[in-house]
């Protein structure tokens, strides 16, 4: 009935009132593929599950590789006494099944979409792109196509689950503009959204190019998005999303080889440089492409190109397969495969900062770097606008907005005349930003540093940003801690924060090692356990710097927590309960569970 309430349907109530199980099977047949059709096949003769599965795949294109889905259906049919399983493991239709068969209409496999051939005899007419959208498409070169966002993001959906209808409602809400508070109220009313999901919705709208931030906590539909709403032509939406999201229009080219979301996700990861096999994100892309009539579903979760889709893909620039994999190689392929994401981005920041012939590359690298660090970052770079906009959505009383000017230099040094501080001040006012930063390879002159300080602009060297990226994989900082990047006085504090994180990790290793050693060589006096005081006395001689007893207590509290369960406390003493590898596996399992949040938000 709504997001929190369910009730039986009229058909379910009718079944409960009459006790007639044929009504239940009829309802299943009306909503689920290949239920009544099983009876139609069995009416022609008895058959085993394996042969029935082959017929289901051959005639109805169900693509089943196991008997699981088939057995679920035949078990229901057997419970309803419409089918029986004989002693020779063959399925046979009963008299009740034959009677039921007369009351339902079966799907004709020859008339299903997968059996129909595409006809392209008639020319397909495609409305021209709006002027605003065409301007974006005209600037889509290979570098820009590679730099599109990996994730489409979280689209809140109403009762019908229609992603396009949701996007239409959200963009319309932002015409001419909307405050964050009013957008939250709208999402709560329209979609039943929680406050925690609003930040993800805003990130999605900005990342897809549908909405832009025009002031502090004020958003407005972009010009291309307004053109889409005013024209009601969903091909405009497809063009906008393709311009901003990696592997969107490319799906139209890829369906000839892969026609399901899982295989497309694997293909995108392998050939287009997607950082993971994002099946959920691919499903959302497919849903939107289907709503735009560019693809059609030929059987459950299998898709193919329509004549419109075939014609449309010729009108947009597409990233060639494998181009995304080889973007700006930072080292040999074998070494690149071994790089962490942070290390690869760090190398790209360092290299791109000196590629002055290709300033867009440095802008894209900066946006990717801050997105990797967990901030909401997007590249703008259009004439009259700042290069990169970064938002810090967590840990603040309100979202902080930071604008970044990217300055690449072949010499490796950014000079004073390269930075227009008056323009930066105008951009800060225009975007309602809290802080302004300039990122470049290095800033050697004292004068540029003095002028930056006078104008409240932070200078960030490429090597320092690269170091932040490398450190993030080992000693990750929270978004509110990373705000220190944009304050010269706090940049040094980041280094001490890294030191603390490294020290905590080292202490975790030493404490667990000590407890496991003690449990394997049980001391009659201590009984295999150690107190905080015992651990302190031992580790103050083993570690480079003396541990703090309070730090030891924090580590023990973590290891003994109900979710970790690697250590137990009895009295004052702590005891290891398992090998360190087992505890590590439990932590990795929790980490995988947290990563699912990203998928859920998409």
C-alpha angles and dihedrals in degrees: 000000000000137000093293105029133070133175136178116273123241089258091053092050090049090053092048091049096048101032087219106147091194087072090057093050091046090054090049090048091052093055107027128060121243102015106111088027088069088063090049091056094044090051087069093053146313116292141176126244095253094052090044090053091052091051090048090054095042099046103027101028093229094151096215115172095181136035094244099101092041094051090050089059097042091048090058091047090050092048088053089050092238092117133028131200110227128215090260090058093252122133118234131186116239128219088258088053092052090049091049091048091063091059099056136062116234127212115255105227091207090062097047118109095253090058094051120089120227111251118206100168092115116066114250115232118213121190113236119257117258116261092253094050093044089055090057093047091050090060095051103113123159093271092052092045090053092050097057118121117277095217129055091204138215115328113188111222133205128222093293094051092227109156094193093051089050092051090048091053093047095048091046089052088056094054113136091353142311136203121235090246093053091045089054091050090049094049091046091052098039102038106013088244122175121231090248091063096053093082090053091049092051090048090052094049093049095042092052092052094244098112134026132196110248100173144351104317091344123118134185136188112261120243094256090049091052089050089054094051093046094048097040086214108139091200085075088059090049090052093049094048092045089053092055108027126066117235097014107115087023088071088071089061094042100052091084088069103028124026103175132070097243094051091043090051090052090047092049091051093048101040106024103038098249106168093228141005097272101190093166092052091049091051090054091050090050092049091053094045089051091050088052088054091239093120135021134210108244096180134349108322092342119117141188138186120270122217087255091053091048091053094041096055089060090061098057131063110249130200109242117239114270091018090103091052096055099043109147098332109224095195140345118319094248091052092044091056089057095049121104116233089252093051092047091051091046091055091046092051091052094047098041092049088068096041094096092163089066109040092165089066092060092046091052091047091052092049091049091047095055092043088055089051089059099258126125102253133168135170118236108164095157118141112286094014135095120265102238132011119203126190126193105208102172134068095015132106084234135003114282117221122206127182121207130202112204116213117183119188130187090211091055092239129095112217127211094250090059093065120070104200093183091058091048089053090052091049091050091054093044094054096036087236124179096210141014127213137181118208119199140145092267142328110222104167121089090213095061090049091051093049091047090053091049091052095043092246121145119219114213119190118219092234092053091050089047089053090051089053093049092047093048093071092053103029106020117199125209120247093253089053092049089059083083087074088074096051117071090207092056099043091086090050088061089064092053089048090054089049091053092049091049090048092051091051091049091049090051089055094048095046095049091045091051094049093048091049090051093049092052094048101039114202110215091221098047096033095221096304136099133207125222089259092052091049092048093051092051099042097046086073097039102047125070092237123028113261120235114241089228090056089051090051091052092051092048091047089054095048092046095046117120092249095052103032095178093127135034130203124221113177108316095334130088124212132198110238100190147000116294091244091062092051089047090053090053091051090048089051090054090048091054089050091054091049088059087069089072091053092047091051090053 
